[in-house]
Amino acid sequence: MQRLAALVPRPRLHLIRFHGVLAPIAKLRALVVPQEPEAPAQAVAPAECEANCAHHRAVRQSWARLLKRVFELDRQHCPNCGGELKNIAATLEPLMIE
């Protein structure tokens, strides 16, 4: 058990560590790592950009879409008639689940 426990990383610890030029405090890091492009002088105000830019919208997918994407389980359509399904209840009690 002790050998297996040694392989488990501590919580909130980065699993990838960089050494040498890619280290966080390296003096030459700025020469190697690509920098963000400078913003143009006529930049749009952030409030206006958030309304128009697609990358500022929250991207959340339903559980049904995630199940279909990962496990190829279609929980949005009825397997018998092909109609759309909707959730009517969620069982959270362990005795009922068993």
C-alpha positions as CSV (number, residue, x, y, z in Angstrom):
1,M,0.0,0.0,0.0
2,Q,2.9,2.4,0.8
3,R,4.3,2.0,-2.7
4,L,1.0,2.8,-4.3
5,A,0.4,5.8,-2.0
6,A,3.8,7.2,-3.1
7,L,2.6,7.3,-6.7
8,V,-0.5,9.4,-6.0
9,P,0.3,13.2,-6.4
10,R,-0.5,15.6,-3.6
11,P,-3.7,17.7,-4.2
12,R,-3.4,21.0,-6.0
13,L,0.1,20.1,-7.3
14,H,1.0,20.6,-10.9
15,L,1.9,17.3,-12.6
16,I,4.1,18.9,-15.3
17,R,7.3,20.6,-14.2
18,F,9.5,22.7,-16.5
19,H,13.3,22.9,-16.0
20,G,16.0,24.9,-17.8
21,V,14.9,27.6,-20.2
22,L,11.2,26.7,-19.8
23,A,11.3,27.1,-16.0
24,P,9.0,29.8,-14.7
25,I,11.8,32.0,-13.4
26,A,14.3,31.4,-16.2
27,K,16.0,34.6,-17.6
28,L,15.9,33.4,-21.2
29,R,12.3,32.2,-21.1
30,A,11.0,35.4,-22.8
31,L,13.2,34.6,-25.8
32,V,11.9,31.0,-26.2
33,V,8.2,31.2,-25.2
34,P,5.9,32.9,-27.7
35,Q,4.5,36.2,-26.4
36,E,0.9,37.5,-26.8
37,P,0.5,39.9,-29.7
38,E,0.2,43.5,-28.6
39,A,-3.3,45.0,-28.8
40,P,-3.9,47.6,-31.6
41,A,-4.3,51.2,-30.6
42,Q,-7.9,51.3,-31.7
43,A,-9.0,48.4,-29.6
44,V,-12.7,47.8,-29.0
45,A,-14.0,48.4,-25.4
46,P,-14.2,45.1,-23.4
47,A,-17.9,45.5,-22.8
48,E,-18.6,45.7,-26.6
49,C,-16.3,42.8,-27.3
50,E,-17.9,40.5,-24.8
51,A,-21.3,40.9,-26.4
52,N,-20.0,40.1,-29.9
53,C,-17.2,37.5,-29.4
54,A,-18.0,33.8,-29.4
55,H,-15.0,33.0,-27.1
56,H,-16.5,35.0,-24.3
57,R,-19.7,33.1,-24.1
58,A,-20.1,30.4,-21.5
59,V,-19.9,26.9,-23.1
60,R,-21.9,24.4,-21.1
61,Q,-23.2,21.2,-22.5
62,S,-26.0,19.1,-21.0
63,W,-25.3,15.7,-19.5
64,A,-27.2,14.0,-22.3
65,R,-24.9,15.7,-24.9
66,L,-21.8,14.8,-22.9
67,L,-22.9,11.1,-22.6
68,K,-23.5,11.0,-26.3
69,R,-20.1,12.6,-27.1
70,V,-18.1,10.4,-24.7
71,F,-19.9,7.0,-24.6
72,E,-22.0,7.3,-27.7
73,L,-25.2,7.0,-25.6
74,D,-28.1,8.9,-27.0
75,R,-30.2,10.1,-24.0
76,Q,-31.9,12.9,-25.9
77,H,-34.1,10.7,-28.1
78,C,-36.4,7.8,-27.3
79,P,-34.9,4.4,-28.6
80,N,-38.5,3.2,-29.5
81,C,-40.1,6.1,-31.3
82,G,-37.2,8.6,-31.8
83,G,-39.1,11.4,-29.9
84,E,-37.3,13.9,-27.7
85,L,-36.8,12.8,-24.1
86,K,-36.8,15.2,-21.1
87,N,-35.8,14.6,-17.4
88,I,-38.8,14.3,-15.1
89,A,-37.0,13.2,-11.9
90,A,-33.6,12.6,-10.4
91,T,-33.1,9.8,-7.8
92,L,-30.4,10.6,-5.2
93,E,-31.3,8.3,-2.4
94,P,-28.9,5.3,-2.2
95,L,-31.7,2.8,-1.3
96,M,-33.8,3.8,-4.3
97,I,-30.8,3.6,-6.6
98,E,-30.0,0.0,-5.5
